[in-house]
Amino acid sequence: MVETVSGIRQEKKRRTFESIVSAASRCFAERGHAATTIEMIASAAGVSPGTVYNYFGTKNAILGAVVTVDVEKTWSAATDAVDLTADDPVDAAMLAIDVYVDGMTALGPEVLTDVFRSGFQPSHSDLLDELVSVDERAISQITYAFERLQGAGLASQHVDSGDAADLLFSVIAVAMLTYMSVPDTTPDGVKAIVRSQFRLVFDGLGSR
């Protein structure tokens, strides 16, 4: 009986957490991080502001949770989307990149920029730690995706998958920074940047 009650409480906490994160994601996307208040998030989640504070404490903590949840869901979906039936490794990878870029740009450039800036403020070291952890998990997902390409004969067996993942991640990260920093950069523009750079990665920069 005690275990049942405990399980019910944990499930309620999980649902409340997910409800707040989902509501915050919508609010940030619609209004931007700066214009969104804890009260707005609480109203959208159907809980009290006190509940939001109990779960997260600060708006930046919510922002970190939103990005963490969205990134992990997006990377998981993207990894599964790698097209192993393609004849070309770039085509195989771009199906996954389409999923990732669509998922991340849904937050909007303002929210992503706020995350990036906030993470490097000394007072928000906890957010930076979380972002670093998210990046590490993303690289792990890319490593797995690259190994799938190797297994399908779409990438060289002689390349270390971890090294390849670091390189591919850096390409994606730069493309996303362009989305954040260059006005009017569209999700399709981000995909075009990644495709162009992936082509260089997989084809090489020229003959020996």
C-alpha positions in Angstrom: 0.0 0.0 0.0 2.8 2.4 0.9 4.6 1.6 -2.4 1.4 2.3 -4.3 0.9 5.7 -2.6 4.6 6.5 -3.2 4.2 5.5 -6.9 1.1 7.7 -7.3 2.9 10.7 -5.8 6.0 10.2 -8.1 3.7 9.9 -11.1 1.9 13.1 -10.1 5.3 14.9 -9.7 6.4 13.7 -13.1 3.2 14.9 -14.8 3.4 18.3 -13.1 7.1 18.6 -14.1 6.3 17.8 -17.7 3.2 20.1 -17.7 5.3 23.0 -16.5 8.1 22.4 -19.0 5.6 22.0 -21.9 3.8 25.2 -20.8 7.1 27.1 -20.5 8.2 25.9 -24.0 5.0 27.3 -25.5 5.3 30.6 -23.6 8.9 31.1 -24.6 8.2 30.3 -28.2 5.2 32.7 -28.3 6.5 35.6 -26.2 10.2 35.1 -25.9 12.2 34.3 -22.7 12.5 37.9 -21.4 8.8 38.7 -21.7 7.6 35.4 -20.1 6.9 35.5 -16.4 6.6 32.7 -13.9 3.0 33.6 -13.5 2.4 33.2 -17.3 4.0 29.7 -17.2 2.0 28.7 -14.1 -1.3 29.8 -15.8 -0.5 27.9 -19.0 0.4 24.8 -17.0 -2.7 25.1 -14.8 -0.8 25.3 -11.5 0.1 28.0 -9.0 3.2 30.2 -9.3 4.3 28.7 -6.0 4.3 25.2 -7.5 6.5 26.4 -10.4 8.9 27.9 -7.9 8.9 24.7 -5.8 9.9 22.7 -8.9 12.4 25.0 -10.5 13.2 28.0 -8.3 14.1 30.4 -11.2 13.0 31.1 -14.7 16.5 30.2 -16.0 16.1 26.8 -14.4 12.9 26.3 -16.3 14.7 27.5 -19.5 17.4 24.9 -18.9 14.8 22.2 -18.4 12.9 23.2 -21.6 16.0 23.1 -23.7 17.3 19.8 -22.1 14.0 18.0 -22.6 13.5 19.4 -26.2 17.1 18.6 -27.2 17.0 15.1 -25.9 13.7 14.3 -27.5 14.8 15.8 -30.7 18.2 14.0 -30.8 16.5 10.7 -30.0 14.0 11.2 -32.9 16.8 12.4 -35.2 19.0 9.4 -34.5 16.2 7.1 -35.4 15.6 9.0 -38.6 19.0 8.3 -40.1 18.2 6.8 -43.6 20.3 3.7 -44.0 18.7 2.9 -47.3 20.2 6.0 -49.0 23.1 5.6 -51.4 24.8 8.8 -50.1 26.0 9.4 -46.5 25.0 13.0 -46.6 21.5 12.1 -47.8 21.3 9.5 -45.0 22.4 12.0 -42.4 20.2 14.9 -43.6 17.0 13.1 -42.8 18.1 13.1 -39.2 19.3 16.8 -39.4 15.9 17.8 -40.8 14.2 16.4 -37.7 16.8 18.0 -35.4 16.7 21.5 -37.0 12.9 21.5 -37.1 12.7 20.6 -33.5 15.3 23.1 -32.2 14.2 26.1 -34.3 10.6 25.6 -33.1 11.9 27.4 -29.9 12.8 30.4 -32.0 16.2 32.3 -32.2 15.5 34.5 -29.2 15.0 31.6 -26.7 18.1 29.8 -28.0 20.1 32.9 -27.8 18.9 33.5 -24.2 20.0 30.0 -23.3 23.4 30.5 -24.8 24.0 33.8 -23.1 22.6 32.8 -19.7 24.6 29.7 -19.6 27.9 31.7 -19.7 26.9 34.1 -16.9 28.8 33.3 -13.7 25.6 33.4 -11.6 24.1 30.6 -13.8 26.9 28.0 -13.6 24.2 25.3 -13.0 22.7 26.1 -16.4 26.1 25.9 -18.0 26.7 22.5 -16.4 23.3 21.3 -17.7 24.1 22.6 -21.2 27.5 20.9 -21.2 25.8 17.6 -20.1 23.2 18.0 -22.9 26.0 18.5 -25.5 27.8 15.4 -24.2 24.7 13.3 -24.6 24.1 14.8 -28.1 27.6 13.8 -29.2 26.9 10.3 -27.8 23.8 10.1 -30.0 25.7 11.3 -33.1 28.4 8.7 -32.3 25.7 6.0 -32.4 24.3 7.5 -35.6 27.7 7.5 -37.3 28.3 3.9 -36.3 25.0 3.1 -38.0 26.3 4.7 -41.1 29.5 2.7 -40.8 27.5 -0.5 -40.4 25.5 0.3 -43.5 28.7 0.9 -45.5 28.0 4.6 -45.8 31.0 5.7 -43.8 34.6 4.5 -43.6 35.3 1.8 -41.0 38.7 3.3 -40.5 37.3 6.5 -38.9 37.0 6.7 -35.2 33.2 7.3 -34.5 33.9 9.5 -31.5 36.2 11.8 -33.6 33.6 11.9 -36.4 30.9 12.8 -33.9 32.9 15.7 -32.5 33.4 17.0 -36.0 29.8 16.6 -37.1 28.5 18.1 -33.9 30.7 21.2 -34.4 29.2 21.7 -37.9 25.7 21.5 -36.5 26.6 23.8 -33.6 28.0 26.5 -35.9 24.9 26.3 -38.2 22.7 26.8 -35.1 24.8 29.8 -34.0 24.2 31.3 -37.4 20.4 30.8 -36.9 20.7 32.7 -33.6 23.0 35.5 -34.7 22.3 36.2 -38.4 18.9 37.9 -38.9 16.4 36.2 -41.2 18.3 32.9 -41.2 15.6 30.3 -41.7 15.5 26.6 -40.7 15.9 25.7 -44.3 19.0 28.0 -44.4 20.4 26.1 -41.4 19.8 22.8 -43.2 21.6 24.1 -46.3 24.6 25.1 -44.2 24.8 21.7 -42.6 24.4 19.9 -45.9 27.2 21.9 -47.5 29.5 21.3 -44.6 28.6 17.6 -44.3 29.5 17.2 -48.0 33.0 18.6 -47.2 33.3 16.2 -44.2 32.3 13.1 -46.1 33.9 13.9 -49.4 37.1 15.5 -48.0 38.6 18.8 -49.0 40.4 17.5 -52.0 42.8 14.9 -53.3 45.9 14.0 -51.5 
